[in-house]
Amino acid sequence: MAFPFTIHLGYGQEKVETSSQKQKLGTRAVTPDGRVFYYAENSGSAITTAGQIVDGIAAVGAHDGDLATAALAAGSLTVTTTTSLTVTKDQYKDGYLFINDITAGTTGQGEVYRVKSNTAVSSAAGLEIRLDESDGIRTAFTTGTQFGLMYNPYKDIKVIDGDGTQTTGPLGVTTIPVTADYFCWIQSSGPAAVLSGAVVSILGDAIGVSQASGEDGAYDLWDSSANEDTRPIGHAMGVASVDTEYGWVMLAIRD
């Protein structure tokens, strides 16, 4: 089945959540005014309001690189591990397989493949990963090919913890309160109402994820000296922001 590159949403459709998945994770959508949204799955914790900045699920250390595989011809659609792993059924659906290393005589480093589905294994080799690519793998795998598995960044989103450990970095902001384990749209670009932290921003100021304690999901004034380990996520468009209220901003997380 073919899937469109961008979904066109009517006004209000970005504020719909569902208990079952309706699009592939990471599907891009736009409203007629040019605001950009991405399709996401919430984690097991409800998100209480719209306008909160979210990030995604952390990578699994045992899965994120140096996994071994059986030799595969170019065009193969199924990759089988020879590394012992514990993975649940479709844990990496809509995620990615990437070649992180090789040994002598092999190629393919840096190639990235979309995952359609995977089998389940428990402390065993033989995990089968089905690729969501019509042409299969571009470069033949050998037993020297090493790869990693990464979640789709829009899987199991959560309110971002700016003063703790971020996982994927900011992905967007919620458009509604989101029920635990439901699917929704999050906004990544365009005019938006976003939770403000205590540091005041005024019209035109660059904003970033707040790194203050107790300000999860909020934005703060961004500057290069105080926020060296972050990047701007947009700029303020309205009057001076007010702590715990929702400021009017131009988001620029992802077009």
C-alpha positions as CSV (number, residue, x, y, z in Angstrom):
1,M,0.0,0.0,0.0
2,A,1.3,3.5,-0.9
3,F,1.3,6.2,1.8
4,P,1.3,9.9,1.1
5,F,4.3,12.0,2.0
6,T,2.1,14.6,3.7
7,I,-1.4,14.4,5.1
8,H,-3.6,17.5,4.7
9,L,-5.6,18.2,7.8
10,G,-8.7,20.4,8.1
11,Y,-8.8,22.8,11.0
12,G,-9.5,20.8,14.2
13,Q,-8.3,17.4,12.8
14,E,-4.9,18.0,14.5
15,K,-6.8,17.9,17.8
16,V,-8.0,14.3,17.4
17,E,-6.6,11.3,19.4
18,T,-7.4,7.6,18.9
19,S,-6.8,4.4,20.8
20,S,-5.8,2.6,17.6
21,Q,-3.1,3.6,15.2
22,K,-4.4,5.4,12.0
23,Q,-1.1,6.5,10.4
24,K,2.5,5.3,10.4
25,L,4.5,7.0,13.2
26,G,6.3,10.1,12.0
27,T,3.7,10.8,9.2
28,R,3.9,14.5,8.4
29,A,0.7,16.6,8.2
30,V,-0.1,20.2,7.5
31,T,-3.1,22.4,8.1
32,P,-4.2,25.0,5.4
33,D,-2.3,27.8,7.2
34,G,1.0,25.9,7.0
35,R,1.3,24.6,10.5
36,V,3.2,21.3,10.6
37,F,2.4,18.2,12.7
38,Y,3.8,14.7,13.1
39,Y,1.9,11.6,14.0
40,A,2.9,10.1,17.4
41,E,2.1,7.5,20.0
42,N,1.9,8.6,23.6
43,S,3.7,6.7,26.4
44,G,1.9,5.0,29.3
45,S,1.6,8.3,31.1
46,A,-1.2,10.8,30.2
47,I,-0.2,14.3,29.1
48,T,-2.5,16.7,30.9
49,T,-2.6,19.8,28.6
50,A,-1.9,21.0,25.1
51,G,1.2,23.2,24.5
52,Q,3.7,21.0,26.3
53,I,7.0,20.2,24.7
54,V,7.6,16.4,24.2
55,D,10.4,14.1,23.3
56,G,10.4,10.4,22.5
57,I,11.6,7.0,23.8
58,A,15.2,6.3,24.8
59,A,17.2,3.8,22.7
60,V,17.9,0.3,24.2
61,G,21.6,0.0,24.8
62,A,21.7,-3.7,23.9
63,H,20.1,-3.0,20.6
64,D,21.6,0.3,19.3
65,G,24.7,-1.0,17.6
66,D,27.1,-3.9,16.8
67,L,24.4,-6.5,16.2
68,A,25.5,-9.3,14.0
69,T,23.6,-10.8,11.0
70,A,23.6,-13.7,8.6
71,A,24.8,-12.9,5.1
72,L,22.1,-11.4,2.9
73,A,22.0,-10.6,-0.8
74,A,21.1,-7.2,-2.0
75,G,17.3,-6.9,-2.3
76,S,16.6,-8.9,0.8
77,L,13.7,-7.7,2.8
78,T,14.3,-9.7,6.0
79,V,17.3,-9.2,8.2
80,T,18.0,-12.0,10.8
81,T,20.3,-11.5,13.8
82,T,22.9,-13.9,15.0
83,T,23.3,-11.9,18.2
84,S,21.3,-13.1,21.2
85,L,18.6,-10.5,22.1
86,T,15.3,-10.1,23.9
87,V,12.8,-8.2,21.8
88,T,9.0,-8.2,21.8
89,K,6.8,-8.6,18.7
90,D,6.9,-5.4,16.6
91,Q,8.9,-3.5,19.2
92,Y,10.6,-1.7,16.3
93,K,7.7,-1.3,14.0
94,D,8.0,2.1,12.1
95,G,11.6,2.3,13.5
96,Y,14.9,2.1,11.8
97,L,17.8,-0.3,11.2
98,F,21.1,1.3,10.4
99,I,24.6,-0.1,9.6
100,N,26.9,1.2,12.3
101,D,30.1,-0.7,11.5
102,I,31.8,-3.3,9.3
103,T,34.7,-5.6,9.3
104,A,37.3,-6.0,6.5
105,G,35.8,-6.8,3.1
106,T,32.2,-5.6,3.8
107,T,30.4,-2.3,2.9
108,G,27.2,-0.5,3.7
109,Q,28.2,1.7,6.6
110,G,25.8,4.5,7.3
111,E,22.9,3.0,5.3
112,V,19.4,3.4,7.0
113,Y,16.4,1.2,6.5
114,R,12.8,1.6,7.7
115,V,11.4,-1.3,9.8
116,K,7.9,-2.7,8.9
117,S,7.7,-5.4,11.6
118,N,9.8,-7.8,13.7
119,T,9.4,-11.1,15.4
120,A,9.9,-11.8,19.1
121,V,12.9,-13.5,20.7
122,S,13.8,-14.0,24.3
123,S,17.5,-14.2,25.1
124,A,18.1,-15.8,21.7
125,A,19.4,-15.2,18.2
126,G,17.1,-15.4,15.2
127,L,15.3,-12.0,15.5
128,E,13.7,-11.4,12.1
129,I,13.3,-7.8,11.0
130,R,11.1,-7.1,8.0
131,L,12.0,-4.0,6.1
132,D,9.5,-1.5,4.8
133,E,11.3,-0.8,1.6
134,S,10.3,-2.1,-1.8
135,D,13.8,-2.6,-3.0
136,G,15.2,-4.3,0.2
137,I,18.7,-3.7,1.3
138,R,20.9,-1.7,-1.1
139,T,24.3,-3.3,-0.2
140,A,24.6,-7.0,0.5
141,F,25.2,-8.0,4.1
142,T,28.0,-10.3,5.2
143,T,28.7,-11.8,8.6
144,G,30.9,-8.8,9.1
145,T,28.0,-6.3,8.8
146,Q,27.0,-4.8,12.2
147,F,23.8,-2.8,12.7
148,G,21.7,-1.1,15.3
149,L,17.9,-0.9,15.9
150,M,16.4,2.5,16.8
151,Y,12.8,3.3,17.8
152,N,10.8,5.7,15.7
153,P,11.3,9.0,17.6
154,Y,7.6,9.5,17.7
155,K,7.0,6.3,19.6
156,D,6.1,6.7,23.3
157,I,6.3,10.4,23.5
158,K,6.5,12.1,26.9
159,V,6.8,15.5,28.5
160,I,10.4,16.6,28.0
161,D,12.6,16.9,31.1
162,G,14.9,19.8,30.4
163,D,16.9,19.6,33.6
164,G,17.1,15.9,33.6
165,T,17.9,13.4,30.8
166,Q,16.4,14.2,27.4
167,T,15.9,11.1,25.1
168,T,15.4,12.2,21.5
169,G,15.4,16.0,22.1
170,P,12.4,18.1,21.4
171,L,10.0,16.8,18.8
172,G,7.0,19.1,19.1
173,V,4.2,20.3,21.4
174,T,1.0,18.6,22.2
175,T,-2.2,19.9,20.6
176,I,-4.6,18.5,23.2
177,P,-4.4,16.6,26.5
178,V,-3.3,13.1,25.4
179,T,-4.5,9.8,26.9
180,A,-1.9,7.3,27.9
181,D,-1.0,5.0,25.0
182,Y,-3.2,6.9,22.5
183,F,-2.1,8.2,19.1
184,C,-2.1,11.9,18.3
185,W,-0.6,14.8,16.3
186,I,2.1,17.0,17.8
187,Q,3.0,20.3,16.3
188,S,6.6,21.0,15.2
189,S,6.4,24.2,13.1
190,G,4.2,27.4,12.9
191,P,2.3,29.6,15.4
192,A,1.5,27.7,18.6
193,A,0.6,28.3,22.3
194,V,3.4,26.7,24.4
195,L,3.9,26.4,28.2
196,S,6.2,29.1,29.5
197,G,8.8,28.8,32.2
198,A,9.7,31.5,34.7
199,V,12.4,33.4,32.6
200,V,10.5,36.1,30.6
201,S,10.8,36.2,26.8
202,I,9.6,39.1,24.7
203,L,8.8,39.5,21.1
204,G,11.5,38.2,18.8
205,D,13.5,36.4,21.5
206,A,14.8,32.9,20.6
207,I,13.3,30.2,22.9
208,G,14.5,26.7,23.9
209,V,13.5,23.9,26.2
210,S,13.6,25.1,29.8
211,Q,16.4,23.5,31.9
212,A,15.0,24.8,35.2
213,S,13.9,22.3,37.9
214,G,10.2,21.8,37.9
215,E,9.6,23.3,34.4
216,D,9.1,20.0,32.5
217,G,7.6,20.6,29.1
218,A,8.1,24.4,29.2
219,Y,10.1,26.8,27.1
220,D,12.5,29.4,28.3
221,L,14.6,32.2,26.9
222,W,17.4,30.8,24.9
223,D,21.0,32.1,24.6
224,S,24.2,30.6,23.5
225,S,26.0,31.0,26.9
226,A,23.3,29.4,29.1
227,N,22.0,26.8,26.7
228,E,25.1,25.5,24.9
229,D,23.8,21.9,25.0
230,T,20.5,22.7,23.4
231,R,19.2,24.5,20.3
232,P,16.5,27.1,19.8
233,I,13.0,25.7,19.1
234,G,11.5,28.9,17.7
235,H,10.9,32.5,18.8
236,A,8.4,34.5,20.9
237,M,5.8,36.3,18.9
238,G,3.5,37.8,21.6
239,V,3.9,40.0,24.7
240,A,6.3,39.0,27.5
241,S,5.7,35.5,28.7
242,V,4.3,34.6,32.1
243,D,5.5,31.7,34.2
244,T,3.1,28.6,33.9
245,E,1.0,30.4,31.3
246,Y,1.0,29.6,27.6
247,G,2.9,32.0,25.4
248,W,2.4,32.7,21.7
249,V,5.4,31.5,19.8
250,M,6.6,30.6,16.3
251,L,7.8,27.0,16.5
252,A,10.7,25.8,14.4
253,I,11.5,22.3,15.6
254,R,11.0,20.5,12.3
255,D,9.4,21.6,9.0
